[in-house]
């Protein structure tokens, strides 16, 4: 079990519903992409990146392609 604040679990729920993906699949993607950090921190960074990308106008279809390729978020500034 990963210890996260309620807001992050709620955000993950919103993301999984929007992508029609299971929570376990999303966590597996995040886990596979993390580098030298604990899973809880990687999840927080993913959620932050997801919403930042949404605010910057990254399309959901682009996000789907990135996650399918094993990259939960864009690396562009």
SULWO-V401377 format. One record per residue. N is the residue number from 1. RES is the residue in one small letter. SS is DSSP state (alpha for helix, beta for strand, coil for the rest). PHI is phi in degrees with one decimal (999 if undefined). PSI is psi in whole degrees, -180 to 180 (NA if undefined). Layout:
BEGIN
n:N res:RES ss:SS phi:PHI psi:PSI
n:N res:RES ss:SS phi:PHI psi:PSI
END
This chain:
BEGIN
n:1 res:x ss:coil phi:999 psi:142
n:2 res:x ss:coil phi:-103.9 psi:134
n:3 res:x ss:coil phi:-88.7 psi:112
n:4 res:x ss:coil phi:-133.3 psi:154
n:5 res:x ss:coil phi:-67.6 psi:154
n:6 res:x ss:alpha phi:-54.3 psi:-41
n:7 res:x ss:alpha phi:-59.6 psi:-35
n:8 res:x ss:alpha phi:-72.4 psi:-38
n:9 res:x ss:alpha phi:-63.8 psi:-40
n:10 res:x ss:alpha phi:-64.6 psi:-41
n:11 res:x ss:alpha phi:-64.2 psi:-42
n:12 res:x ss:alpha phi:-61.6 psi:-39
n:13 res:x ss:alpha phi:-62.4 psi:-45
n:14 res:x ss:alpha phi:-61.4 psi:-43
n:15 res:x ss:alpha phi:-64.8 psi:-46
n:16 res:x ss:alpha phi:-65.0 psi:-38
n:17 res:x ss:alpha phi:-65.9 psi:-40
n:18 res:x ss:alpha phi:-70.0 psi:-27
n:19 res:x ss:alpha phi:-99.1 psi:-6
n:20 res:x ss:coil phi:53.7 psi:48
n:21 res:x ss:coil phi:-128.4 psi:154
n:22 res:x ss:coil phi:-78.8 psi:157
n:23 res:x ss:alpha phi:-61.0 psi:-42
n:24 res:x ss:alpha phi:-64.4 psi:-37
n:25 res:x ss:alpha phi:-66.0 psi:-43
n:26 res:x ss:alpha phi:-64.1 psi:-44
n:27 res:x ss:alpha phi:-64.5 psi:-34
n:28 res:x ss:alpha phi:-64.6 psi:-40
n:29 res:x ss:alpha phi:-63.4 psi:-47
n:30 res:x ss:alpha phi:-62.3 psi:-45
n:31 res:x ss:alpha phi:-61.4 psi:-42
n:32 res:x ss:alpha phi:-67.4 psi:-27
n:33 res:x ss:alpha phi:-94.5 psi:-8
n:34 res:x ss:coil phi:-78.1 psi:149
n:35 res:x ss:coil phi:-129.0 psi:120
n:36 res:x ss:coil phi:46.4 psi:39
n:37 res:x ss:coil phi:-142.3 psi:157
n:38 res:x ss:coil phi:-76.2 psi:160
n:39 res:x ss:alpha phi:-62.7 psi:-40
n:40 res:x ss:alpha phi:-59.9 psi:-43
n:41 res:x ss:alpha phi:-65.7 psi:-41
n:42 res:x ss:alpha phi:-62.3 psi:-38
n:43 res:x ss:alpha phi:-65.9 psi:-44
n:44 res:x ss:alpha phi:-61.2 psi:-42
n:45 res:x ss:alpha phi:-65.5 psi:-40
n:46 res:x ss:alpha phi:-60.6 psi:-49
n:47 res:x ss:alpha phi:-60.6 psi:-45
n:48 res:x ss:alpha phi:-58.8 psi:-47
n:49 res:x ss:alpha phi:-63.7 psi:-38
n:50 res:x ss:alpha phi:-61.1 psi:-51
n:51 res:x ss:alpha phi:-71.5 psi:-33
n:52 res:x ss:alpha phi:-62.9 psi:-46
n:53 res:x ss:alpha phi:-62.3 psi:-38
n:54 res:x ss:alpha phi:-61.8 psi:-42
n:55 res:x ss:alpha phi:-67.0 psi:-31
n:56 res:x ss:coil phi:-84.3 psi:-3
n:57 res:x ss:coil phi:94.1 psi:14
n:58 res:x ss:coil phi:-65.5 psi:128
n:59 res:x ss:coil phi:-71.5 psi:153
n:60 res:x ss:alpha phi:-65.8 psi:-30
n:61 res:x ss:alpha phi:-68.1 psi:-36
n:62 res:x ss:alpha phi:-66.7 psi:-41
n:63 res:x ss:alpha phi:-61.7 psi:-39
n:64 res:x ss:alpha phi:-64.2 psi:-43
n:65 res:x ss:alpha phi:-62.2 psi:-42
n:66 res:x ss:alpha phi:-63.5 psi:-44
n:67 res:x ss:alpha phi:-69.7 psi:-34
n:68 res:x ss:alpha phi:-65.4 psi:-29
n:69 res:x ss:coil phi:-85.1 psi:1
n:70 res:x ss:coil phi:92.2 psi:10
n:71 res:x ss:coil phi:-115.9 psi:108
n:72 res:x ss:coil phi:-69.9 psi:-15
n:73 res:x ss:coil phi:-154.5 psi:161
n:74 res:x ss:coil phi:-69.4 psi:146
n:75 res:x ss:coil phi:-96.4 psi:9
n:76 res:x ss:coil phi:-82.2 psi:145
n:77 res:x ss:coil phi:-68.8 psi:NA
END
